[in-house]
Amino acid sequence: MSRHKAGKNNESVSTVKNEKSFHDQLTGGDFIVTAEYLPKAETAVTAIEATLQTLGGVPSAVNVADNPFGVGMSSLAASVILIRSAIEPIYQIVTRDRNRIAIQSDLLGAAALGIRNVLCLSGYHQTLTDNPESANVYDLDSTQLVALVKMMREKGELLSGEKISGPFPVIAGAVANPFLRPLDLGMLRLMQKVEAGADFIQTHAVFDAGEFGLWLDAAKQAGITGKTAILAGVFPLESAEEAVALAEKYTEFQIPAPVVERLKSAGDREAQKKEGLAICVETIDKLKTMNGLRGIHLLSGGKEETLSAILTASGLSGKR
């Protein structure tokens, strides 16, 4: 598991020990393996620690989701808890819920608390959460947020031009939909994020490795894979019912009919869950062979307890 290394810019996390940080893995050309943690509406330390036990084997870093489906513990607070548990976080921040003042304030706080990685997202529209009546903000979009993080790091200043007192050693990542068509539109959006300063890209869940390969080839031809690290998202489906529900509600879940049929034919709920894990591992095996791909991102959907089995079965637990 990758941890922060003590250095002149991150003394605040000097008690977190390991040989290689997420940033060093990115710049060193390592095969990256990240995973997702969805904080719940909970404050019980024992429950949180039990979840974190399942994340300790992730080789690179762990995304901390920012209220994707409704209210959970603050992603900023949860990221600090991960650091205290010797797990390097990727702090997710959505622009749906904050204006630029709050975003910049949170980013400064994150840097001061030892967080070194940020994933920049616009976030699901509030009607797709359990608080559909809430107001949205979207003062910045995800690409503008990437550019903001880069400016704060490289220029040491805020949007107003005010100088930041102290270092801001934070890298930015973004998300891409590899199934957005036409491909030219997908490449345009991806390039915009990379040119804004995205050091890594995590994709939405892949259930069709062939279609993903077409997208990755287009990214290679556009020179994108040489400018950023692309990590392919995978997701363990629990049932055919879940697959259909996700595809109906979220446009980025492109789940082929043969995958749904395979889950159905597996049998009862428990058999379908095992089949979903098998499909996930098979997808990882196909993705690992693709030239230009820098890693795998395990999307848990809040099912963090499945990650250990996936890491072991796919041979990712020892990747560096």
C-alpha positions in Angstrom: 0.0 0.0 0.0 1.4 3.4 -0.9 1.9 5.9 1.8 3.2 9.4 2.1 6.9 9.8 2.5 8.2 12.5 4.9 9.8 15.4 3.0 10.2 19.2 3.1 6.7 19.7 1.8 4.8 17.1 3.9 6.1 17.1 7.4 2.5 17.0 8.7 2.2 13.4 7.6 5.7 12.3 8.5 4.4 9.5 10.7 2.8 7.8 7.7 5.5 5.4 6.5 6.0 3.6 3.2 8.5 3.4 0.4 6.6 5.1 -2.5 3.9 7.7 -2.7 1.1 7.8 -5.3 2.8 10.7 -7.0 6.1 8.8 -7.2 4.4 5.8 -8.7 2.8 8.0 -11.3 6.1 9.7 -12.3 8.0 6.5 -12.0 6.0 4.6 -14.5 4.6 2.1 -12.1 1.4 0.1 -12.7 -1.1 1.9 -10.6 -3.9 0.3 -8.6 -6.4 2.5 -6.8 -9.7 1.8 -5.2 -12.8 3.7 -3.9 -14.1 4.3 -0.4 -17.6 5.7 0.0 -18.0 7.3 3.4 -21.3 6.7 5.0 -23.5 8.7 7.3 -21.6 7.5 10.3 -19.3 8.7 13.0 -18.6 5.4 14.8 -14.8 4.9 14.8 -15.0 1.1 15.0 -17.2 0.8 11.9 -14.9 3.1 10.0 -11.8 1.2 11.0 -13.5 -2.1 10.0 -14.0 -0.7 6.5 -10.5 0.6 6.3 -9.2 -2.9 7.1 -10.4 -3.9 3.7 -8.6 -1.0 2.0 -5.1 -1.7 3.4 -4.1 -4.0 0.6 -4.7 -1.4 -2.2 -1.2 -0.9 -3.7 -1.4 2.8 -4.7 -4.0 5.0 -3.2 -7.7 5.1 -2.2 -10.3 7.6 -3.5 -12.5 9.1 -0.9 -15.9 9.9 -2.5 -17.6 13.2 -2.0 -21.3 12.6 -1.3 -22.0 11.0 -4.7 -25.4 9.7 -3.8 -26.3 11.7 -0.8 -25.0 12.8 2.6 -22.0 10.9 4.0 -19.1 11.9 6.1 -17.1 14.7 4.7 -14.6 13.5 2.1 -12.0 15.9 3.6 -12.4 14.5 7.1 -12.5 10.9 5.8 -9.3 11.5 3.8 -7.6 12.6 7.1 -8.8 9.4 8.8 -7.2 7.4 5.9 -3.9 9.2 6.5 -4.1 8.4 10.2 -4.6 4.7 9.2 -1.5 4.8 6.9 -3.6 4.8 3.7 -2.8 7.5 1.1 -6.0 9.2 0.0 -7.2 10.7 -3.2 -9.5 13.4 -2.0 -12.5 13.8 -4.2 -14.2 17.2 -4.5 -17.3 17.9 -6.5 -18.2 21.4 -7.7 -22.0 20.6 -7.4 -22.0 21.6 -3.7 -19.5 24.4 -3.4 -18.7 27.8 -4.9 -15.2 28.8 -5.7 -14.6 30.4 -2.3 -15.5 27.2 -0.5 -13.5 25.1 -3.0 -10.3 27.1 -2.5 -10.8 27.1 1.2 -11.1 23.3 1.3 -8.1 22.8 -1.0 -6.0 24.9 1.3 -7.2 23.0 4.3 -6.5 19.7 2.5 -2.9 20.7 1.7 -2.3 21.8 5.3 -3.7 18.4 6.6 -1.3 16.4 4.4 -3.5 15.5 1.5 -1.5 15.4 -1.8 -4.0 14.1 -4.4 -7.3 15.6 -5.5 -9.8 14.1 -8.0 -11.8 16.9 -9.6 -15.5 16.2 -10.4 -18.6 18.1 -11.3 -20.7 15.4 -9.4 -24.0 13.8 -10.1 -26.9 16.2 -10.4 -28.7 16.4 -7.0 -31.8 14.7 -8.5 -29.7 11.5 -8.7 -29.0 11.7 -4.9 -31.2 11.0 -1.9 -31.5 14.8 -1.5 -33.1 15.8 -4.8 -34.6 19.0 -3.4 -31.2 20.4 -2.6 -29.7 23.3 -4.5 -26.7 22.9 -6.8 -23.8 25.3 -7.3 -21.6 24.4 -10.3 -19.7 27.7 -10.0 -16.7 25.8 -11.6 -16.8 22.7 -13.7 -14.4 19.8 -13.3 -11.9 21.0 -15.9 -11.8 24.5 -14.3 -11.2 22.8 -11.0 -8.2 20.9 -12.4 -6.8 24.1 -13.7 -7.3 25.8 -10.3 -5.4 23.0 -8.5 -2.5 23.4 -11.0 -2.4 27.2 -10.6 -2.4 26.9 -6.8 0.5 24.4 -7.0 2.6 26.1 -9.7 1.9 29.8 -9.2 1.2 29.6 -5.5 -1.9 31.8 -5.7 -5.6 31.9 -5.6 -8.1 32.9 -8.3 -8.1 36.4 -6.9 -4.3 36.6 -7.3 -3.7 36.4 -3.6 -0.5 34.6 -2.8 -0.7 31.3 -0.8 1.5 31.4 2.3 3.3 28.0 2.3 3.6 25.1 -0.2 0.7 23.6 -2.1 2.1 20.2 -3.2 -1.1 18.8 -4.6 -1.7 17.0 -7.9 -5.0 16.8 -9.7 -6.8 14.0 -11.4 -10.0 13.9 -13.4 -12.6 11.4 -14.7 -13.4 10.3 -18.2 -16.2 8.3 -19.9 -14.5 5.9 -22.3 -17.9 5.0 -23.9 -18.8 8.6 -24.9 -19.4 8.6 -28.6 -18.5 9.9 -31.1 -14.9 9.2 -30.2 -13.8 12.6 -31.4 -16.0 14.3 -28.8 -14.6 12.0 -26.1 -11.0 12.8 -27.1 -11.8 16.5 -27.1 -13.2 16.5 -23.5 -10.3 14.3 -22.4 -7.7 16.5 -23.9 -9.2 19.6 -22.3 -8.8 18.0 -18.9 -5.2 16.9 -19.6 -4.3 20.4 -21.0 -5.8 21.9 -17.8 -3.3 19.9 -15.8 -4.8 16.4 -15.0 -1.9 14.2 -13.8 -4.1 11.1 -13.9 -7.4 10.1 -15.4 -9.7 7.5 -13.8 -12.4 6.2 -16.1 -16.0 5.1 -15.5 -16.6 1.4 -15.1 -15.6 -0.8 -18.0 -17.7 -3.8 -18.8 -16.8 -4.1 -22.5 -13.0 -4.3 -22.9 -13.2 -4.2 -26.7 -15.0 -0.9 -26.7 -12.6 0.5 -24.1 -9.7 -0.6 -26.3 -11.0 1.5 -29.1 -11.1 4.5 -26.8 -7.6 3.9 -25.5 -6.2 3.5 -29.0 -7.8 6.9 -29.9 -6.1 8.4 -26.8 -2.8 6.9 -27.8 -3.1 8.3 -31.3 -4.0 11.7 -29.9 -0.8 11.6 -27.8 -2.8 11.7 -24.6 -1.4 8.5 -23.0 2.0 10.1 -23.0 0.8 13.2 -21.1 -1.2 11.6 -18.3 -1.8 8.3 -16.5 -5.0 6.6 -17.5 -6.5 4.1 -15.0 -9.4 2.0 -16.2 -12.3 1.7 -13.8 -13.9 -1.7 -13.0 -16.9 -2.5 -10.9 -18.1 -5.7 -9.3 -21.8 -6.2 -10.1 -23.8 -8.1 -7.5 -26.8 -9.1 -9.6 -28.6 -8.7 -12.9 -31.1 -6.5 -11.1 -28.3 -4.2 -10.0 -26.9 -4.1 -13.5 -30.2 -3.1 -15.0 -30.9 -0.5 -12.3 -27.5 1.2 -12.7 -27.7 1.3 -16.5 -31.2 2.9 -16.3 -30.2 5.6 -13.7 -26.6 6.5 -14.7 -25.7 7.1 -18.3 -22.0 6.2 -17.8 -22.9 2.6 -16.8 -22.7 1.0 -20.3 -23.4 -2.7 -19.4 -23.7 -5.0 -22.4 -26.7 -7.4 -22.6 -24.5 -10.5 -22.5 -23.1 -9.4 -19.1 -26.7 -9.1 -17.7 -27.7 -12.4 -19.2 -24.6 -14.1 -17.7 -25.5 -12.8 -14.3 -29.1 -13.9 -14.6 -28.1 -17.4 -15.7 -25.8 -17.8 -12.8 -28.6 -18.7 -10.4 -29.7 -17.2 -7.1 -28.5 -13.9 -5.6 -25.3 -15.4 -4.0 -24.4 -17.2 -7.3 -24.9 -13.9 -9.2 -22.6 -12.1 -6.8 -19.9 -14.6 -7.3 -20.4 -14.4 -11.1 -20.1 -10.6 -10.9 -16.8 -10.9 -9.1 -15.6 -13.3 -11.8 -16.7 -10.9 -14.6 -14.8 -8.1 -12.8 -11.6 -10.2 -12.6 -11.9 -11.3 -16.2 -12.2 -7.7 -17.3 -9.1 -6.7 -15.3 -7.2 -9.5 -16.9 -8.1 -8.1 -20.4 -7.3 -4.5 -19.4 -3.9 -5.3 -17.9 -2.6 -6.4 -21.4 -3.5 -3.1 -23.1 -0.6 -0.9 -24.2 -0.9 2.6 -22.9 -3.0 1.8 -19.8 -1.3 2.8 -16.6 -3.5 1.1 -14.1 -6.8 -0.1 -12.7 -9.2 1.8 -10.5 -11.5 -0.5 -8.4 -14.9 1.2 -8.0 -16.5 -0.3 -4.9 -19.9 1.4 -4.9 -19.7 1.2 -1.2 -19.0 -2.6 -1.3 -15.4 -2.2 0.0 -15.5 -5.7 1.5 -15.3 -7.1 -2.1 -12.0 -5.4 -2.9 -9.6 -7.9 -1.2 -11.0 -10.8 -3.2 -10.7 -8.9 -6.4 -7.1 -7.8 -5.7 -6.1 -11.4 -4.9 -7.9 -13.1 -7.8 -6.6 -10.6 -10.4 -3.0 -10.6 -9.1 -3.1 -6.9 -8.4 -2.4 -7.0 -4.7 1.3 -7.0 -5.2 1.5 -4.6 -8.2 4.0 -1.7 -7.9 
